[in-house]
Every structure is written in structure tokens, then in C-alpha cells.
Amino acid sequence: MNKLITDFLKEASDKGITDIKRDLPMSEYTTFKIGGNADLAVFPKSREELTDAVTVAKAIGLPVYLVGKGSNLLVSDEGFRGVIVFTGGLDKITLEGNCVYAEAGVNLTALSRSVAERGLSGHEFACGIPGTVGGAVYMNAGAYGSEMKNVTVSSDYWSSTLGFGTLSGDEQGFGYRESAYMKGDKIILGCKMMLWEGNPEEILATCRELLAKRREKQPLEYPSAGSSFKRYPGRFTGQMIEEAGLKGFSVGDAQVSTKHAGFIVNKGRATCREVIELVGIIKEKIFDKEGVKIECEIRYLSPLGEVTL
Ligand SMILES: Cc1cc2nc3c(=O)[nH]c(=O)nc-3n(C[C@H](O)[C@H](O)[C@H](O)COP(=O)(O)OP(=O)(O)OC[C@H]3O[C@@H](n4cnc5c(N)ncnc54)[C@H](O)[C@@H]3O)c2cc1C
């Protein structure tokens, strides 16, 4: 066994971290259902376990990558030669008046439902986004006219170089599918959101309506990582792809959805390589036809860390 892996297993267990897996098939931990094995994966149950796991990995020299629900993620067919840290165990929600504190691993749809039931409005937009709070802050996830930026007052982080800290308001650098967390090594631990009072029945009805819209418009019957490309200013990328004649176009089992051209779906046994080839073809066709460069929204994890697609 690779010495770095044995060192990690020993030092992590010395720190009391027990939930560690070896050779974890990332295809089972991403919504795209694509990706080879991660050498190591940790499922911390507390902030302390998370920071200890990252500290140990970095001291040994192993790459670390944070994953919430893996719903915006394309993992290499060769997997990952480091430690995947899953945040799902950090799952507490605290409510105080109109203020909600959610830890990074909280499921977004569950959060939307939970605040709706308590008569708090403002989080309906996130109902149906299949990620975690941490992933949503990182991506500034948004839908149906709102985004995390509109509700997130501040977010707490830990970084191996800076320790614990908080980013408030504009410090969070929210832009279209963008946040300050995309630069540097800060790990989101949780965030404080300010919502407003409303009628629980009406809020829940909005959630149901948005979920129905998703079912109607999105290819939820196939694995995917959501919209593959960012919107080009003033344009819907799905429409540009459709107008380029690529709806239904496939490379192997990776296909431009026939239901919504903004999604690349996995028709069965799609590989990362096929998705990357398809992304390249789409970008090239759009450039040839429209003269614009569209950008991928999906994060691509290579065997040694994240790279741009
Ligand atoms: C069917 C479908 C529909 C979707 N609809 C939408 C939509 O309407 N709007 C939208 O914005 N997105 C949508 N998405 C994409 C995705 O769900 C969101 O981007 C979501 O916020 C990602 O959360 P996650 O926990 O799955 O993050 P992951 O995919 O696990 O990670 C995404 C990125 O965030 C980083 N990250 C995750 N957690 C942390 C943390 N705690 N600290 C630091 N970095 C972290 C990861 O390293 C990675 O770079 C959709 C996806 C699918 C499959």
C-alpha cells in the first residue's frame, strides 16, 4: 500500500477519526454517476474531525477535495489520488426568529422545506437543488429569480493557513455562480441566513410549484450535474446549444439532453472522457456559430485536484 495512504490511515485514526473509506467509487457519490475511485474518503461528523482530517492530509502531502452531494461535479475516470472530505455529517440547522444557521452539509431541499414549515420565506428557490448548503454557498447556487447571495448574511470557514473565520456580506464575493470561496483554501463550515415571515401554506405551495416546474423542464430521469454551462450574458445557453443543432447529440453515453439542451445527461455508462469530449464539441460549435465562448458550470476533479473544463 502507498506509504502516504498508510500514514494517513494511522494518523487519522490516532486523532479518533473512524469513518474513513479506501478506494471509494466516486460514481456512487456524484449525481452524474461518473468517476473512478478516490484513494481515501473521510466522512467527518464534527468540525473538529473535519479540520483534523484536512490537517493530517496536508501535513502528509495528500491532495484534499471537499464534496457535499457531488451534484455539480464531474470526477475523472481515473479517480482521485488524495482524500475526499464529505461534509454531509455537518448537518445541524438552528433557528432563531427569522435567522437560520445551517451547517455546510445540510441538504438544501430539506432546509427549504424545514424553513417553509416554520413560515419562513426566501429559501423557496433552493427547493429541488440537489446539493448541500456548503456547495450552494461555494457556487452561489440560484434558481427561479433568487440565489444564495440574497439570503446569506455571513458564512463561517476554516482554512489550514488562516484558521477559523467568518466572511460577511460583500466579503463573500457572490457573483453569478461565483463566490470568494473559489479562490484559496477556505472550507465552508456553515452559514447564517436571514429570511422573512410568511404563510407556511403559501411557502410550501411555492416549493411544490417549483419542484413541478423542474420535473416538467429538466431531465431528472437521467443522472446529470445540472446545467452544464453558465448562462452567457443575456442568453440561455440551452437555447444556444439547441439552435446549434446539438440537442440529443451524444459522445458514447454522454448526451445533450433531448428534454433540455442545457443539460448533459448520462444515458447509462457515460465516462468522464466522453463528457469532456462532448463539452469540447459544444463549446466549439457555439464559438463557430455565435463567436462567443461559453463557460462550463460543472467542476471537474482530475486525479490530482480541480481543473477548469
Ligand atoms: C438535477 C440538478 C439540478 C440542479 N439545479 C440547479 C439549480 O437550479 N441552480 C444551481 O445553482 N445549481 C443547480 N444544480 C447544481 C448543484 O446542485 C449546485 O451547484 C449545488 O449547490 C452543489 O452543491 P453540492 O453540495 O452538491 O456541491 P458539490 O457538487 O459537492 O461541490 C461543488 C463545489 O463546491 C465545493 N464545495 C462543496 N462543499 C464545500 C465546502 N463546505 N467548503 C468549500 N467548498 C465546498 C466543491 O469542492 C466543488 O468545487 C443542479 C444539479 C442537478 C444534478
PDBQT file of the ligand as one rigid body, heavy atoms in Angstrom, charges set to zero:
ROOT
HETATM    1  C1  LIG A 401     -30.770  17.886 -11.384  1.00  0.00    +0.000 C 
HETATM    2  C2  LIG A 401     -29.917  19.039 -10.940  1.00  0.00    +0.000 A 
HETATM    3  C3  LIG A 401     -30.465  20.312 -10.862  1.00  0.00    +0.000 A 
HETATM    4  C4  LIG A 401     -29.682  21.384 -10.456  1.00  0.00    +0.000 A 
HETATM    5  N1  LIG A 401     -30.260  22.621 -10.382  1.00  0.00    +0.000 NA
HETATM    6  C5  LIG A 401     -29.502  23.675 -10.004  1.00  0.00    +0.000 A 
HETATM    7  C6  LIG A 401     -30.078  24.982  -9.930  1.00  0.00    +0.000 A 
HETATM    8  O1  LIG A 401     -31.261  25.186 -10.179  1.00  0.00    +0.000 OA
HETATM    9  N2  LIG A 401     -29.277  26.010  -9.559  1.00  0.00    +0.000 N 
HETATM   10  C7  LIG A 401     -27.951  25.834  -9.261  1.00  0.00    +0.000 A 
HETATM   11  O2  LIG A 401     -27.274  26.815  -8.917  1.00  0.00    +0.000 OA
HETATM   12  N3  LIG A 401     -27.389  24.603  -9.311  1.00  0.00    +0.000 NA
HETATM   13  C8  LIG A 401     -28.128  23.537  -9.671  1.00  0.00    +0.000 A 
HETATM   14  N4  LIG A 401     -27.551  22.285  -9.724  1.00  0.00    +0.000 N 
HETATM   15  C9  LIG A 401     -26.103  22.128  -9.428  1.00  0.00    +0.000 C 
HETATM   16  C10 LIG A 401     -25.780  21.808  -7.954  1.00  0.00    +0.000 C 
HETATM   17  O3  LIG A 401     -26.839  21.113  -7.331  1.00  0.00    +0.000 OA
HETATM   18  C11 LIG A 401     -25.436  23.080  -7.163  1.00  0.00    +0.000 C 
HETATM   19  O4  LIG A 401     -24.293  23.740  -7.692  1.00  0.00    +0.000 OA
HETATM   20  C12 LIG A 401     -25.176  22.773  -5.689  1.00  0.00    +0.000 C 
HETATM   21  O5  LIG A 401     -25.090  23.974  -4.986  1.00  0.00    +0.000 OA
HETATM   22  C13 LIG A 401     -23.887  21.961  -5.457  1.00  0.00    +0.000 C 
HETATM   23  O6  LIG A 401     -23.884  21.520  -4.107  1.00  0.00    +0.000 OA
HETATM   24  P1  LIG A 401     -23.109  20.204  -3.675  1.00  0.00    +0.000 P 
HETATM   25  O7  LIG A 401     -23.179  20.112  -2.208  1.00  0.00    +0.000 OA
HETATM   26  O8  LIG A 401     -23.608  19.032  -4.427  1.00  0.00    +0.000 OA
HETATM   27  O9  LIG A 401     -21.631  20.579  -4.130  1.00  0.00    +0.000 OA
HETATM   28  P2  LIG A 401     -20.568  19.594  -4.794  1.00  0.00    +0.000 P 
HETATM   29  O10 LIG A 401     -21.001  19.242  -6.167  1.00  0.00    +0.000 OA
HETATM   30  O11 LIG A 401     -20.249  18.516  -3.863  1.00  0.00    +0.000 OA
HETATM   31  O12 LIG A 401     -19.334  20.606  -4.894  1.00  0.00    +0.000 OA
HETATM   32  C14 LIG A 401     -19.395  21.728  -5.770  1.00  0.00    +0.000 C 
HETATM   33  C15 LIG A 401     -18.172  22.611  -5.498  1.00  0.00    +0.000 C 
HETATM   34  O13 LIG A 401     -18.284  23.158  -4.184  1.00  0.00    +0.000 OA
HETATM   35  C16 LIG A 401     -17.137  22.829  -3.400  1.00  0.00    +0.000 C 
HETATM   36  N5  LIG A 401     -17.607  22.624  -2.017  1.00  0.00    +0.000 N 
HETATM   37  C17 LIG A 401     -18.655  21.855  -1.604  1.00  0.00    +0.000 A 
HETATM   38  N6  LIG A 401     -18.817  21.975  -0.273  1.00  0.00    +0.000 NA
HETATM   39  C18 LIG A 401     -17.849  22.814   0.163  1.00  0.00    +0.000 A 
HETATM   40  C19 LIG A 401     -17.491  23.332   1.442  1.00  0.00    +0.000 A 
HETATM   41  N7  LIG A 401     -18.169  23.002   2.551  1.00  0.00    +0.000 N 
HETATM   42  N8  LIG A 401     -16.438  24.194   1.524  1.00  0.00    +0.000 NA
HETATM   43  C20 LIG A 401     -15.745  24.541   0.406  1.00  0.00    +0.000 A 
HETATM   44  N9  LIG A 401     -16.031  24.087  -0.822  1.00  0.00    +0.000 NA
HETATM   45  C21 LIG A 401     -17.079  23.242  -0.951  1.00  0.00    +0.000 A 
HETATM   46  C22 LIG A 401     -16.590  21.548  -4.032  1.00  0.00    +0.000 C 
HETATM   47  O14 LIG A 401     -15.208  21.356  -3.751  1.00  0.00    +0.000 OA
HETATM   48  C23 LIG A 401     -16.856  21.821  -5.518  1.00  0.00    +0.000 C 
HETATM   49  O15 LIG A 401     -15.861  22.652  -6.075  1.00  0.00    +0.000 OA
HETATM   50  C24 LIG A 401     -28.320  21.184 -10.115  1.00  0.00    +0.000 A 
HETATM   51  C25 LIG A 401     -27.760  19.891 -10.178  1.00  0.00    +0.000 A 
HETATM   52  C26 LIG A 401     -28.554  18.830 -10.583  1.00  0.00    +0.000 A 
HETATM   53  C27 LIG A 401     -27.950  17.458 -10.630  1.00  0.00    +0.000 C 
ENDROOT
TORSDOF 0
